[in-house]
Amino acid sequence: GHAMRACAAYKWHTKHVFFLKGSWCVLLDGIMSEGEMYKRLKDADVCNVPTCLAFVDVECIPKQQPQTVRLSKE
């Protein structure tokens, strides 16, 4: 994925190791989040797609907000 980070995470109470992945979101109208795409693929029974247990979009702070779209129009 684009600029993704991944690591193993550990749920202490269940002693379960799982895969934690983050990526940059695209801030354009009509672009589906990565988590929503994983959910739709699973609901459609698409094979070879990892199971997404949870996903959330985190609000950007102004200093971290991507500028690619704005700069590409200049």
N, CA, C and O atoms as a Tripos MOL2 file, in Angstrom:
@<TRIPOS>MOLECULE
protein
  296   295    74     0     0
PROTEIN
NO_CHARGES

@<TRIPOS>ATOM
      1 N           0.8100   -1.1840    0.0000 N.3       1 GLY1
      2 CA          0.0000    0.0000    0.0000 C.3       1 GLY1
      3 C           0.8530    1.2470    0.0000 C.2       1 GLY1
      4 O           2.0710    1.1710    0.1640 O.2       1 GLY1
      5 N           0.2470    2.3560   -0.1760 N.am      2 HIS2
      6 CA          0.9370    3.6360   -0.2360 C.3       2 HIS2
      7 C           1.3390    4.0960    1.1630 C.2       2 HIS2
      8 O           0.4760    4.3300    2.0090 O.2       2 HIS2
      9 N           2.6440    4.2260    1.4120 N.am      3 ALA3
     10 CA          3.1830    4.7450    2.6700 C.3       3 ALA3
     11 C           2.6280    4.0180    3.8880 C.2       3 ALA3
     12 O           2.3330    4.6510    4.9010 O.2       3 ALA3
     13 N           2.4850    2.7170    3.8040 N.am      4 MET4
     14 CA          1.9060    2.0010    4.9330 C.3       4 MET4
     15 C           2.9720    1.5960    5.9370 C.2       4 MET4
     16 O           4.1480    1.4490    5.6010 O.2       4 MET4
     17 N           2.5390    1.4220    7.1600 N.am      5 ARG5
     18 CA          3.3850    0.9070    8.2250 C.3       5 ARG5
     19 C           2.6770   -0.3080    8.7980 C.2       5 ARG5
     20 O           1.4490   -0.3480    8.8640 O.2       5 ARG5
     21 N           3.4460   -1.2840    9.2060 N.am      6 ALA6
     22 CA          2.8420   -2.4910    9.7550 C.3       6 ALA6
     23 C           3.6940   -3.0160   10.8990 C.2       6 ALA6
     24 O           4.9080   -2.8160   10.9300 O.2       6 ALA6
     25 N           3.0430   -3.6880   11.8370 N.am      7 CYS7
     26 CA          3.7710   -4.2960   12.9460 C.3       7 CYS7
     27 C           2.8900   -5.3700   13.5810 C.2       7 CYS7
     28 O           1.6800   -5.4260   13.3610 O.2       7 CYS7
     29 N           3.5310   -6.2020   14.3630 N.am      8 ALA8
     30 CA          2.7820   -7.1820   15.1430 C.3       8 ALA8
     31 C           2.2810   -6.4750   16.3980 C.2       8 ALA8
     32 O           2.9960   -5.6640   16.9860 O.2       8 ALA8
     33 N           1.0700   -6.7790   16.8020 N.am      9 ALA9
     34 CA          0.4950   -6.2070   18.0220 C.3       9 ALA9
     35 C           0.0320   -7.3660   18.9010 C.2       9 ALA9
     36 O          -0.2370   -8.4600   18.4060 O.2       9 ALA9
     37 N          -0.0560   -7.1240   20.1780 N.am     10 TYR10
     38 CA         -0.3780   -8.1770   21.1380 C.3      10 TYR10
     39 C          -1.5330   -7.7320   22.0240 C.2      10 TYR10
     40 O          -1.4610   -6.6860   22.6680 O.2      10 TYR10
     41 N          -2.5800   -8.5170   22.0540 N.am     11 LYS11
     42 CA         -3.7170   -8.2390   22.9280 C.3      11 LYS11
     43 C          -3.4790   -8.9920   24.2350 C.2      11 LYS11
     44 O          -3.5970  -10.2160   24.2930 O.2      11 LYS11
     45 N          -3.1440   -8.2440   25.2740 N.am     12 TRP12
     46 CA         -2.6910   -8.8200   26.5330 C.3      12 TRP12
     47 C          -3.7080   -9.7840   27.1510 C.2      12 TRP12
     48 O          -3.3270  -10.8740   27.5800 O.2      12 TRP12
     49 N          -4.9640   -9.4180   27.2060 N.am     13 HIS13
     50 CA         -5.9700  -10.2300   27.8950 C.3      13 HIS13
     51 C          -6.2410  -11.5590   27.2060 C.2      13 HIS13
     52 O          -6.5310  -12.5510   27.8750 O.2      13 HIS13
     53 N          -6.1510  -11.5950   25.8900 N.am     14 THR14
     54 CA         -6.4180  -12.8400   25.1660 C.3      14 THR14
     55 C          -5.1390  -13.5370   24.7210 C.2      14 THR14
     56 O          -5.1770  -14.6520   24.2000 O.2      14 THR14
     57 N          -3.9970  -12.8640   24.9330 N.am     15 LYS15
     58 CA         -2.6850  -13.3850   24.5150 C.3      15 LYS15
     59 C          -2.6690  -13.6980   23.0140 C.2      15 LYS15
     60 O          -2.0880  -14.6890   22.5710 O.2      15 LYS15
     61 N          -3.3170  -12.8340   22.2600 N.am     16 HIS16
     62 CA         -3.4540  -13.0100   20.8160 C.3      16 HIS16
     63 C          -2.5470  -12.0180   20.0860 C.2      16 HIS16
     64 O          -2.5840  -10.8180   20.3550 O.2      16 HIS16
     65 N          -1.7380  -12.5290   19.1670 N.am     17 VAL17
     66 CA         -0.8950  -11.6710   18.3330 C.3      17 VAL17
     67 C          -1.6370  -11.4170   17.0260 C.2      17 VAL17
     68 O          -2.1850  -12.3420   16.4260 O.2      17 VAL17
     69 N          -1.6520  -10.1810   16.5930 N.am     18 PHE18
     70 CA         -2.3070   -9.8660   15.3330 C.3      18 PHE18
     71 C          -1.4990   -8.8360   14.5700 C.2      18 PHE18
     72 O          -0.5430   -8.2700   15.1000 O.2      18 PHE18
     73 N          -1.8720   -8.5970   13.3530 N.am     19 PHE19
     74 CA         -1.1810   -7.7010   12.4370 C.3      19 PHE19
     75 C          -1.8550   -6.3360   12.4730 C.2      19 PHE19
     76 O          -3.0630   -6.2320   12.2580 O.2      19 PHE19
     77 N          -1.0860   -5.3010   12.7420 N.am     20 LEU20
     78 CA         -1.6050   -3.9410   12.7950 C.3      20 LEU20
     79 C          -0.9980   -3.1630   11.6380 C.2      20 LEU20
     80 O           0.2220   -3.1340   11.4800 O.2      20 LEU20
     81 N          -1.8410   -2.5340   10.8320 N.am     21 LYS21
     82 CA         -1.3730   -1.8430    9.6340 C.3      21 LYS21
     83 C          -2.0100   -0.4710    9.5550 C.2      21 LYS21
     84 O          -3.1970   -0.3040    9.8340 O.2      21 LYS21
     85 N          -1.2190    0.4920    9.1770 N.am     22 GLY22
     86 CA         -1.7320    1.8370    8.9680 C.3      22 GLY22
     87 C          -1.3220    2.3300    7.5960 C.2      22 GLY22
     88 O          -0.3420    1.8440    7.0320 O.2      22 GLY22
     89 N          -2.0460    3.2740    7.0570 N.am     23 SER23
     90 CA         -1.6830    3.8490    5.7570 C.3      23 SER23
     91 C          -2.2430    5.2570    5.6610 C.2      23 SER23
     92 O          -3.1300    5.6330    6.4280 O.2      23 SER23
     93 N          -1.7290    6.0300    4.7250 N.am     24 TRP24
     94 CA         -2.2410    7.3770    4.4990 C.3      24 TRP24
     95 C          -3.5630    7.2840    3.7600 C.2      24 TRP24
     96 O          -3.7320    6.4500    2.8710 O.2      24 TRP24
     97 N          -4.4900    8.1390    4.1310 N.am     25 CYS25
     98 CA         -5.7680    8.1650    3.4250 C.3      25 CYS25
     99 C          -5.7110    9.1980    2.3000 C.2      25 CYS25
    100 O          -4.8960   10.1210    2.3240 O.2      25 CYS25
    101 N          -6.5770    9.0260    1.3330 N.am     26 VAL26
    102 CA         -6.6890    9.9690    0.2210 C.3      26 VAL26
    103 C          -7.8590   10.8910    0.5340 C.2      26 VAL26
    104 O          -8.9840   10.4260    0.7170 O.2      26 VAL26
    105 N          -7.6030   12.1870    0.5970 N.am     27 LEU27
    106 CA         -8.6410   13.1500    0.9770 C.3      27 LEU27
    107 C          -9.3420   13.7230   -0.2440 C.2      27 LEU27
    108 O          -9.2450   14.9170   -0.5250 O.2      27 LEU27
    109 N         -10.0410   12.8680   -0.9610 N.am     28 LEU28
    110 CA        -10.8090   13.2870   -2.1300 C.3      28 LEU28
    111 C         -12.2330   12.7720   -1.9950 C.2      28 LEU28
    112 O         -12.4540   11.6810   -1.4700 O.2      28 LEU28
    113 N         -13.1850   13.5410   -2.4610 N.am     29 ASP29
    114 CA        -14.5760   13.0920   -2.4460 C.3      29 ASP29
    115 C         -14.7120   11.8190   -3.2770 C.2      29 ASP29
    116 O         -14.1140   11.6980   -4.3460 O.2      29 ASP29
    117 N         -15.4940   10.8840   -2.7820 N.am     30 GLY30
    118 CA        -15.7740    9.6690   -3.5290 C.3      30 GLY30
    119 C         -14.7360    8.5680   -3.3780 C.2      30 GLY30
    120 O         -14.8950    7.4980   -3.9640 O.2      30 GLY30
    121 N         -13.6720    8.8010   -2.6040 N.am     31 ILE31
    122 CA        -12.6530    7.7690   -2.3980 C.3      31 ILE31
    123 C         -13.0130    6.9870   -1.1400 C.2      31 ILE31
    124 O         -13.1540    7.5650   -0.0620 O.2      31 ILE31
    125 N         -13.1590    5.6900   -1.2790 N.am     32 MET32
    126 CA        -13.5220    4.8180   -0.1770 C.3      32 MET32
    127 C         -12.2990    4.5590    0.7030 C.2      32 MET32
    128 O         -11.1830    4.4310    0.1980 O.2      32 MET32
    129 N         -12.5080    4.4810    2.0090 N.am     33 SER33
    130 CA        -11.3920    4.1770    2.9060 C.3      33 SER33
    131 C         -10.9330    2.7370    2.6910 C.2      33 SER33
    132 O         -11.6930    1.8870    2.2260 O.2      33 SER33
    133 N          -9.6850    2.4870    3.0370 N.am     34 GLU34
    134 CA         -9.1250    1.1500    2.8730 C.3      34 GLU34
    135 C          -9.9030    0.1280    3.7030 C.2      34 GLU34
    136 O         -10.1720   -0.9790    3.2350 O.2      34 GLU34
    137 N         -10.2630    0.4960    4.9280 N.am     35 GLY35
    138 CA        -11.0230   -0.4120    5.7870 C.3      35 GLY35
    139 C         -12.3770   -0.7650    5.1970 C.2      35 GLY35
    140 O         -12.8060   -1.9170    5.2540 O.2      35 GLY35
    141 N         -13.0460    0.2260    4.6310 N.am     36 GLU36
    142 CA        -14.3440   -0.0230    3.9910 C.3      36 GLU36
    143 C         -14.1830   -0.9470    2.7850 C.2      36 GLU36
    144 O         -15.0330   -1.8000    2.5320 O.2      36 GLU36
    145 N         -13.0900   -0.7730    2.0430 N.am     37 MET37
    146 CA        -12.8390   -1.6460    0.8890 C.3      37 MET37
    147 C         -12.6250   -3.0860    1.3410 C.2      37 MET37
    148 O         -13.1720   -4.0060    0.7330 O.2      37 MET37
    149 N         -11.8330   -3.3010    2.4050 N.am     38 TYR38
    150 CA        -11.6460   -4.6550    2.9330 C.3      38 TYR38
    151 C         -12.9880   -5.2610    3.3420 C.2      38 TYR38
    152 O         -13.2450   -6.4340    3.0740 O.2      38 TYR38
    153 N         -13.8460   -4.4660    3.9910 N.am     39 LYS39
    154 CA        -15.1600   -4.9520    4.4190 C.3      39 LYS39
    155 C         -15.9980   -5.3760    3.2170 C.2      39 LYS39
    156 O         -16.6150   -6.4410    3.2390 O.2      39 LYS39
    157 N         -16.0250   -4.5670    2.1860 N.am     40 ARG40
    158 CA        -16.8210   -4.9030    0.9940 C.3      40 ARG40
    159 C         -16.2910   -6.1490    0.2920 C.2      40 ARG40
    160 O         -17.0720   -6.9790   -0.1750 O.2      40 ARG40
    161 N         -14.9710   -6.2840    0.2150 N.am     41 LEU41
    162 CA        -14.3850   -7.4770   -0.4040 C.3      41 LEU41
    163 C         -14.7550   -8.7260    0.3890 C.2      41 LEU41
    164 O         -15.0980   -9.7540   -0.1930 O.2      41 LEU41
    165 N         -14.6850   -8.6370    1.7300 N.am     42 LYS42
    166 CA        -15.0620   -9.7850    2.5640 C.3      42 LYS42
    167 C         -16.5390  -10.1200    2.3850 C.2      42 LYS42
    168 O         -16.8980  -11.2890    2.2430 O.2      42 LYS42
    169 N         -17.3970   -9.0990    2.3900 N.am     43 ASP43
    170 CA        -18.8390   -9.3240    2.2120 C.3      43 ASP43
    171 C         -19.1500   -9.9640    0.8590 C.2      43 ASP43
    172 O         -20.1530  -10.6630    0.7180 O.2      43 ASP43
    173 N         -18.2920   -9.7260   -0.1360 N.am     44 ALA44
    174 CA        -18.4820  -10.3010   -1.4730 C.3      44 ALA44
    175 C         -17.7770  -11.6490   -1.6180 C.2      44 ALA44
    176 O         -17.7330  -12.2120   -2.7120 O.2      44 ALA44
    177 N         -17.2260  -12.1670   -0.5150 N.am     45 ASP45
    178 CA        -16.5260  -13.4620   -0.5120 C.3      45 ASP45
    179 C         -15.3780  -13.5200   -1.5100 C.2      45 ASP45
    180 O         -15.1550  -14.5540   -2.1400 O.2      45 ASP45
    181 N         -14.6520  -12.4230   -1.6590 N.am     46 VAL46
    182 CA        -13.4720  -12.4030   -2.5290 C.3      46 VAL46
    183 C         -12.3610  -13.1710   -1.8200 C.2      46 VAL46
    184 O         -12.1110  -12.9440   -0.6360 O.2      46 VAL46
    185 N         -11.6930  -14.0740   -2.5310 N.am     47 CYS47
    186 CA        -10.6520  -14.8890   -1.9060 C.3      47 CYS47
    187 C          -9.3270  -14.1250   -1.8230 C.2      47 CYS47
    188 O          -9.1020  -13.1480   -2.5370 O.2      47 CYS47
    189 N          -8.4640  -14.6000   -0.9320 N.am     48 ASN48
    190 CA         -7.1090  -14.0670   -0.7410 C.3      48 ASN48
    191 C          -7.0810  -12.6050   -0.2940 C.2      48 ASN48
    192 O          -6.1550  -11.8680   -0.6330 O.2      48 ASN48
    193 N          -8.0810  -12.1930    0.4550 N.am     49 VAL49
    194 CA         -8.1230  -10.8430    1.0240 C.3      49 VAL49
    195 C          -8.0030  -10.9950    2.5360 C.2      49 VAL49
    196 O          -8.7510  -11.7730    3.1280 O.2      49 VAL49
    197 N          -7.0830  -10.2720    3.1800 N.am     50 PRO50
    198 CA         -6.9370  -10.4050    4.6320 C.3      50 PRO50
    199 C          -8.2040   -9.9710    5.3680 C.2      50 PRO50
    200 O          -8.9400   -9.1020    4.9010 O.2      50 PRO50
    201 N          -8.4430  -10.5820    6.5110 N.am     51 THR51
    202 CA         -9.5920  -10.2210    7.3320 C.3      51 THR51
    203 C          -9.2760   -8.9480    8.1040 C.2      51 THR51
    204 O          -8.2530   -8.8650    8.7850 O.2      51 THR51
    205 N         -10.1330   -7.9820    7.9990 N.am     52 CYS52
    206 CA         -9.9830   -6.7170    8.7140 C.3      52 CYS52
    207 C         -10.9090   -6.7580    9.9260 C.2      52 CYS52
    208 O         -12.1300   -6.7750    9.7690 O.2      52 CYS52
    209 N         -10.3420   -6.7750   11.1300 N.am     53 LEU53
    210 CA        -11.1520   -6.8610   12.3410 C.3      53 LEU53
    211 C         -11.7770   -5.5270   12.7160 C.2      53 LEU53
    212 O         -12.8840   -5.4860   13.2530 O.2      53 LEU53
    213 N         -11.0740   -4.4390   12.4360 N.am     54 ALA54
    214 CA        -11.5760   -3.1040   12.7740 C.3      54 ALA54
    215 C         -10.8210   -2.0780   11.9430 C.2      54 ALA54
    216 O          -9.6860   -2.3140   11.5280 O.2      54 ALA54
    217 N         -11.4570   -0.9440   11.7050 N.am     55 PHE55
    218 CA        -10.7670    0.1440   11.0140 C.3      55 PHE55
    219 C         -11.3560    1.4680   11.4590 C.2      55 PHE55
    220 O         -12.5190    1.5490   11.8560 O.2      55 PHE55
    221 N         -10.5420    2.4950   11.3870 N.am     56 VAL56
    222 CA        -10.9830    3.8330   11.7740 C.3      56 VAL56
    223 C         -10.1350    4.8540   11.0260 C.2      56 VAL56
    224 O          -8.9370    4.6500   10.8300 O.2      56 VAL56
    225 N         -10.7510    5.9390   10.6160 N.am     57 ASP57
    226 CA        -10.0070    7.0560   10.0450 C.3      57 ASP57
    227 C          -9.7180    8.0390   11.1680 C.2      57 ASP57
    228 O         -10.6250    8.4480   11.8920 O.2      57 ASP57
    229 N          -8.4680    8.4120   11.3090 N.am     58 VAL58
    230 CA         -8.0430    9.3500   12.3370 C.3      58 VAL58
    231 C          -7.9740   10.7350   11.7100 C.2      58 VAL58
    232 O          -7.4130   10.9050   10.6280 O.2      58 VAL58
    233 N          -8.5410   11.7160   12.3850 N.am     59 GLU59
    234 CA         -8.5130   13.0860   11.8700 C.3      59 GLU59
    235 C          -7.0740   13.5790   11.7570 C.2      59 GLU59
    236 O          -6.2500   13.3200   12.6350 O.2      59 GLU59
    237 N          -6.7810   14.2800   10.6860 N.am     60 CYS60
    238 CA         -5.4540   14.8600   10.4750 C.3      60 CYS60
    239 C          -5.3310   16.1580   11.2610 C.2      60 CYS60
    240 O          -6.2900   16.9200   11.3810 O.2      60 CYS60
    241 N          -4.1420   16.3970   11.7920 N.am     61 ILE61
    242 CA         -3.8630   17.7220   12.3250 C.3      61 ILE61
    243 C          -3.2750   18.5150   11.1640 C.2      61 ILE61
    244 O          -2.6520   17.9200   10.2850 O.2      61 ILE61
    245 N          -3.4480   19.8260   11.1280 N.am     62 PRO62
    246 CA         -3.0300   20.6120    9.9510 C.3      62 PRO62
    247 C          -1.6000   20.3530    9.4760 C.2      62 PRO62
    248 O          -1.3560   20.3200    8.2700 O.2      62 PRO62
    249 N          -0.6610   20.1720   10.3850 N.am     63 LYS63
    250 CA          0.7360   19.9500    9.9860 C.3      63 LYS63
    251 C           0.9230   18.6220    9.2630 C.2      63 LYS63
    252 O           1.8660   18.4700    8.4850 O.2      63 LYS63
    253 N           0.0390   17.6610    9.5090 N.am     64 GLN64
    254 CA          0.1860   16.3350    8.9130 C.3      64 GLN64
    255 C          -0.7390   16.0990    7.7320 C.2      64 GLN64
    256 O          -0.6640   15.0440    7.1020 O.2      64 GLN64
    257 N          -1.5890   17.0270    7.4190 N.am     65 GLN65
    258 CA         -2.5410   16.8300    6.3290 C.3      65 GLN65
    259 C          -1.8060   16.7740    4.9910 C.2      65 GLN65
    260 O          -1.0330   17.6790    4.6740 O.2      65 GLN65
    261 N          -2.0380   15.7130    4.1970 N.am     66 PRO66
    262 CA         -1.3690   15.5840    2.9030 C.3      66 PRO66
    263 C          -1.6640   16.7740    1.9920 C.2      66 PRO66
    264 O          -2.7770   17.3020    1.9880 O.2      66 PRO66
    265 N          -0.6710   17.1860    1.2300 N.am     67 GLN67
    266 CA         -0.7930   18.3350    0.3330 C.3      67 GLN67
    267 C          -0.7120   17.9380   -1.1420 C.2      67 GLN67
    268 O          -0.7490   18.8030   -2.0160 O.2      67 GLN67
    269 N          -0.6010   16.6450   -1.4230 N.am     68 THR68
    270 CA         -0.3820   16.1680   -2.7850 C.3      68 THR68
    271 C          -1.4400   16.6670   -3.7570 C.2      68 THR68
    272 O          -1.1090   17.1750   -4.8280 O.2      68 THR68
    273 N          -2.7020   16.5270   -3.3960 N.am     69 VAL69
    274 CA         -3.7810   16.9240   -4.3040 C.3      69 VAL69
    275 C          -3.7250   18.4250   -4.5730 C.2      69 VAL69
    276 O          -3.8240   18.8530   -5.7230 O.2      69 VAL69
    277 N          -3.5680   19.2180   -3.5280 N.am     70 ARG70
    278 CA         -3.5200   20.6740   -3.6900 C.3      70 ARG70
    279 C          -2.3330   21.0850   -4.5600 C.2      70 ARG70
    280 O          -2.4840   21.9090   -5.4610 O.2      70 ARG70
    281 N          -1.1640   20.5220   -4.3010 N.am     71 LEU71
    282 CA          0.0340   20.9000   -5.0460 C.3      71 LEU71
    283 C           0.0050   20.4110   -6.4890 C.2      71 LEU71
    284 O           0.5990   21.0390   -7.3660 O.2      71 LEU71
    285 N          -0.6780   19.2980   -6.7450 N.am     72 SER72
    286 CA         -0.7230   18.7690   -8.1140 C.3      72 SER72
    287 C          -1.5640   19.6500   -9.0370 C.2      72 SER72
    288 O          -1.4490   19.5570  -10.2600 O.2      72 SER72
    289 N          -2.4050   20.4990   -8.4580 N.am     73 LYS73
    290 CA         -3.2520   21.3810   -9.2620 C.3      73 LYS73
    291 C          -2.5730   22.7030   -9.5840 C.2      73 LYS73
    292 O          -3.0580   23.4600  -10.4260 O.2      73 LYS73
    293 N          -1.4540   22.9900   -8.9240 N.am     74 GLU74
    294 CA         -0.7600   24.2730   -9.1500 C.3      74 GLU74
    295 C           0.1340   24.2140  -10.3640 C.2      74 GLU74
    296 O           0.7880   25.2020  -10.6970 O.2      74 GLU74
@<TRIPOS>BOND
     1     1     2 1
     2     2     3 1
     3     3     4 2
     4     3     5 am
     5     5     6 1
     6     6     7 1
     7     7     8 2
     8     7     9 am
     9     9    10 1
    10    10    11 1
    11    11    12 2
    12    11    13 am
    13    13    14 1
    14    14    15 1
    15    15    16 2
    16    15    17 am
    17    17    18 1
    18    18    19 1
    19    19    20 2
    20    19    21 am
    21    21    22 1
    22    22    23 1
    23    23    24 2
    24    23    25 am
    25    25    26 1
    26    26    27 1
    27    27    28 2
    28    27    29 am
    29    29    30 1
    30    30    31 1
    31    31    32 2
    32    31    33 am
    33    33    34 1
    34    34    35 1
    35    35    36 2
    36    35    37 am
    37    37    38 1
    38    38    39 1
    39    39    40 2
    40    39    41 am
    41    41    42 1
    42    42    43 1
    43    43    44 2
    44    43    45 am
    45    45    46 1
    46    46    47 1
    47    47    48 2
    48    47    49 am
    49    49    50 1
    50    50    51 1
    51    51    52 2
    52    51    53 am
    53    53    54 1
    54    54    55 1
    55    55    56 2
    56    55    57 am
    57    57    58 1
    58    58    59 1
    59    59    60 2
    60    59    61 am
    61    61    62 1
    62    62    63 1
    63    63    64 2
    64    63    65 am
    65    65    66 1
    66    66    67 1
    67    67    68 2
    68    67    69 am
    69    69    70 1
    70    70    71 1
    71    71    72 2
    72    71    73 am
    73    73    74 1
    74    74    75 1
    75    75    76 2
    76    75    77 am
    77    77    78 1
    78    78    79 1
    79    79    80 2
    80    79    81 am
    81    81    82 1
    82    82    83 1
    83    83    84 2
    84    83    85 am
    85    85    86 1
    86    86    87 1
    87    87    88 2
    88    87    89 am
    89    89    90 1
    90    90    91 1
    91    91    92 2
    92    91    93 am
    93    93    94 1
    94    94    95 1
    95    95    96 2
    96    95    97 am
    97    97    98 1
    98    98    99 1
    99    99   100 2
   100    99   101 am
   101   101   102 1
   102   102   103 1
   103   103   104 2
   104   103   105 am
   105   105   106 1
   106   106   107 1
   107   107   108 2
   108   107   109 am
   109   109   110 1
   110   110   111 1
   111   111   112 2
   112   111   113 am
   113   113   114 1
   114   114   115 1
   115   115   116 2
   116   115   117 am
   117   117   118 1
   118   118   119 1
   119   119   120 2
   120   119   121 am
   121   121   122 1
   122   122   123 1
   123   123   124 2
   124   123   125 am
   125   125   126 1
   126   126   127 1
   127   127   128 2
   128   127   129 am
   129   129   130 1
   130   130   131 1
   131   131   132 2
   132   131   133 am
   133   133   134 1
   134   134   135 1
   135   135   136 2
   136   135   137 am
   137   137   138 1
   138   138   139 1
   139   139   140 2
   140   139   141 am
   141   141   142 1
   142   142   143 1
   143   143   144 2
   144   143   145 am
   145   145   146 1
   146   146   147 1
   147   147   148 2
   148   147   149 am
   149   149   150 1
   150   150   151 1
   151   151   152 2
   152   151   153 am
   153   153   154 1
   154   154   155 1
   155   155   156 2
   156   155   157 am
   157   157   158 1
   158   158   159 1
   159   159   160 2
   160   159   161 am
   161   161   162 1
   162   162   163 1
   163   163   164 2
   164   163   165 am
   165   165   166 1
   166   166   167 1
   167   167   168 2
   168   167   169 am
   169   169   170 1
   170   170   171 1
   171   171   172 2
   172   171   173 am
   173   173   174 1
   174   174   175 1
   175   175   176 2
   176   175   177 am
   177   177   178 1
   178   178   179 1
   179   179   180 2
   180   179   181 am
   181   181   182 1
   182   182   183 1
   183   183   184 2
   184   183   185 am
   185   185   186 1
   186   186   187 1
   187   187   188 2
   188   187   189 am
   189   189   190 1
   190   190   191 1
   191   191   192 2
   192   191   193 am
   193   193   194 1
   194   194   195 1
   195   195   196 2
   196   195   197 am
   197   197   198 1
   198   198   199 1
   199   199   200 2
   200   199   201 am
   201   201   202 1
   202   202   203 1
   203   203   204 2
   204   203   205 am
   205   205   206 1
   206   206   207 1
   207   207   208 2
   208   207   209 am
   209   209   210 1
   210   210   211 1
   211   211   212 2
   212   211   213 am
   213   213   214 1
   214   214   215 1
   215   215   216 2
   216   215   217 am
   217   217   218 1
   218   218   219 1
   219   219   220 2
   220   219   221 am
   221   221   222 1
   222   222   223 1
   223   223   224 2
   224   223   225 am
   225   225   226 1
   226   226   227 1
   227   227   228 2
   228   227   229 am
   229   229   230 1
   230   230   231 1
   231   231   232 2
   232   231   233 am
   233   233   234 1
   234   234   235 1
   235   235   236 2
   236   235   237 am
   237   237   238 1
   238   238   239 1
   239   239   240 2
   240   239   241 am
   241   241   242 1
   242   242   243 1
   243   243   244 2
   244   243   245 am
   245   245   246 1
   246   246   247 1
   247   247   248 2
   248   247   249 am
   249   249   250 1
   250   250   251 1
   251   251   252 2
   252   251   253 am
   253   253   254 1
   254   254   255 1
   255   255   256 2
   256   255   257 am
   257   257   258 1
   258   258   259 1
   259   259   260 2
   260   259   261 am
   261   261   262 1
   262   262   263 1
   263   263   264 2
   264   263   265 am
   265   265   266 1
   266   266   267 1
   267   267   268 2
   268   267   269 am
   269   269   270 1
   270   270   271 1
   271   271   272 2
   272   271   273 am
   273   273   274 1
   274   274   275 1
   275   275   276 2
   276   275   277 am
   277   277   278 1
   278   278   279 1
   279   279   280 2
   280   279   281 am
   281   281   282 1
   282   282   283 1
   283   283   284 2
   284   283   285 am
   285   285   286 1
   286   286   287 1
   287   287   288 2
   288   287   289 am
   289   289   290 1
   290   290   291 1
   291   291   292 2
   292   291   293 am
   293   293   294 1
   294   294   295 1
   295   295   296 2
@<TRIPOS>SUBSTRUCTURE
     1 GLY1         2 RESIDUE 1 A GLY
     2 HIS2         6 RESIDUE 1 A HIS
     3 ALA3        10 RESIDUE 1 A ALA
     4 MET4        14 RESIDUE 1 A MET
     5 ARG5        18 RESIDUE 1 A ARG
     6 ALA6        22 RESIDUE 1 A ALA
     7 CYS7        26 RESIDUE 1 A CYS
     8 ALA8        30 RESIDUE 1 A ALA
     9 ALA9        34 RESIDUE 1 A ALA
    10 TYR10       38 RESIDUE 1 A TYR
    11 LYS11       42 RESIDUE 1 A LYS
    12 TRP12       46 RESIDUE 1 A TRP
    13 HIS13       50 RESIDUE 1 A HIS
    14 THR14       54 RESIDUE 1 A THR
    15 LYS15       58 RESIDUE 1 A LYS
    16 HIS16       62 RESIDUE 1 A HIS
    17 VAL17       66 RESIDUE 1 A VAL
    18 PHE18       70 RESIDUE 1 A PHE
    19 PHE19       74 RESIDUE 1 A PHE
    20 LEU20       78 RESIDUE 1 A LEU
    21 LYS21       82 RESIDUE 1 A LYS
    22 GLY22       86 RESIDUE 1 A GLY
    23 SER23       90 RESIDUE 1 A SER
    24 TRP24       94 RESIDUE 1 A TRP
    25 CYS25       98 RESIDUE 1 A CYS
    26 VAL26      102 RESIDUE 1 A VAL
    27 LEU27      106 RESIDUE 1 A LEU
    28 LEU28      110 RESIDUE 1 A LEU
    29 ASP29      114 RESIDUE 1 A ASP
    30 GLY30      118 RESIDUE 1 A GLY
    31 ILE31      122 RESIDUE 1 A ILE
    32 MET32      126 RESIDUE 1 A MET
    33 SER33      130 RESIDUE 1 A SER
    34 GLU34      134 RESIDUE 1 A GLU
    35 GLY35      138 RESIDUE 1 A GLY
    36 GLU36      142 RESIDUE 1 A GLU
    37 MET37      146 RESIDUE 1 A MET
    38 TYR38      150 RESIDUE 1 A TYR
    39 LYS39      154 RESIDUE 1 A LYS
    40 ARG40      158 RESIDUE 1 A ARG
    41 LEU41      162 RESIDUE 1 A LEU
    42 LYS42      166 RESIDUE 1 A LYS
    43 ASP43      170 RESIDUE 1 A ASP
    44 ALA44      174 RESIDUE 1 A ALA
    45 ASP45      178 RESIDUE 1 A ASP
    46 VAL46      182 RESIDUE 1 A VAL
    47 CYS47      186 RESIDUE 1 A CYS
    48 ASN48      190 RESIDUE 1 A ASN
    49 VAL49      194 RESIDUE 1 A VAL
    50 PRO50      198 RESIDUE 1 A PRO
    51 THR51      202 RESIDUE 1 A THR
    52 CYS52      206 RESIDUE 1 A CYS
    53 LEU53      210 RESIDUE 1 A LEU
    54 ALA54      214 RESIDUE 1 A ALA
    55 PHE55      218 RESIDUE 1 A PHE
    56 VAL56      222 RESIDUE 1 A VAL
    57 ASP57      226 RESIDUE 1 A ASP
    58 VAL58      230 RESIDUE 1 A VAL
    59 GLU59      234 RESIDUE 1 A GLU
    60 CYS60      238 RESIDUE 1 A CYS
    61 ILE61      242 RESIDUE 1 A ILE
    62 PRO62      246 RESIDUE 1 A PRO
    63 LYS63      250 RESIDUE 1 A LYS
    64 GLN64      254 RESIDUE 1 A GLN
    65 GLN65      258 RESIDUE 1 A GLN
    66 PRO66      262 RESIDUE 1 A PRO
    67 GLN67      266 RESIDUE 1 A GLN
    68 THR68      270 RESIDUE 1 A THR
    69 VAL69      274 RESIDUE 1 A VAL
    70 ARG70      278 RESIDUE 1 A ARG
    71 LEU71      282 RESIDUE 1 A LEU
    72 SER72      286 RESIDUE 1 A SER
    73 LYS73      290 RESIDUE 1 A LYS
    74 GLU74      294 RESIDUE 1 A GLU
